[in-house]
């Protein structure tokens, strides 16, 4: 993997802070279920816009942790990252 690097995004930690401020702690034993996962890529000239969508179901009664992990080329960069929750976009 010389030409790629791994990027990890701990988005549910952010989501749990937004959605569940009154819940005390994160359940480290529960595992979220992936209900939907989709990828869309739009290439224009030298730019590629990639949209990664993942819908998770939390089977527990408390916040749980989930990490997105994906590889991108070593010389690539992420210029915008956002999370959409209940039709609200967080940057």
C-alpha positions in Angstrom: 0.0 0.0 0.0 2.8 2.4 -0.9 0.6 4.6 -3.0 -2.3 4.8 -0.6 -2.9 5.8 2.9 -5.7 4.8 5.2 -8.1 7.4 6.5 -10.2 6.8 9.6 -13.2 8.8 10.4 -14.8 8.3 13.8 -18.1 9.8 12.9 -20.4 8.1 15.4 -18.4 9.7 18.2 -19.4 13.0 16.8 -23.0 11.8 16.1 -23.3 10.4 19.6 -22.3 13.8 21.0 -24.9 15.5 18.8 -27.8 13.0 19.1 -27.3 11.6 22.6 -26.0 14.4 24.9 -27.9 13.0 27.9 -26.6 9.4 27.6 -23.7 8.7 29.9 -21.0 6.8 28.1 -20.5 4.7 25.1 -21.4 1.0 25.0 -18.1 -0.7 23.9 -19.8 -4.2 23.6 -22.5 -3.3 21.2 -22.0 -3.4 17.4 -23.9 -1.2 15.0 -25.7 -2.9 12.1 -25.0 -1.5 8.6 -28.5 -1.2 7.0 -27.4 0.6 3.8 -24.0 1.4 2.2 -23.5 3.2 -1.1 -20.7 4.9 -3.0 -21.1 7.5 -5.7 -18.2 9.0 -7.7 -18.4 11.9 -10.0 -15.2 12.7 -12.0 -14.7 16.1 -13.6 -11.4 16.9 -15.2 -8.7 16.1 -12.5 -11.2 16.1 -9.6 -13.2 13.2 -8.2 -16.1 13.9 -5.8 -16.9 10.7 -3.8 -20.0 10.4 -1.7 -20.0 7.6 0.8 -23.3 6.9 2.5 -23.8 4.5 5.4 -27.0 4.1 7.4 -26.4 2.4 10.8 -28.8 0.9 13.3 -27.9 1.1 16.9 -29.4 -2.0 18.7 -28.4 -0.8 22.1 -29.9 1.8 24.4 -26.8 3.8 24.6 -24.3 5.5 22.2 -21.9 3.2 20.4 -18.7 3.7 18.5 -18.2 3.2 14.8 -15.2 4.1 12.6 -15.2 4.5 8.8 -11.9 3.4 7.3 -11.0 3.8 3.7 -7.9 4.2 1.5 -7.1 7.2 -0.7 -4.1 7.8 -2.9 -1.1 9.1 -1.0 -1.2 12.5 -2.8 -5.0 12.9 -2.5 -6.7 15.1 0.0 -10.1 15.5 1.6 -11.3 19.0 1.0 -14.7 18.8 2.6 -16.2 16.4 5.1 -19.7 16.5 6.4 -22.2 14.3 8.2 -25.9 14.4 7.6 -28.2 13.4 10.5 -32.0 13.7 10.2 -31.7 16.1 7.2 -29.2 18.4 9.1 -25.7 18.7 7.7 -22.7 19.1 10.1 -19.4 20.2 8.7 
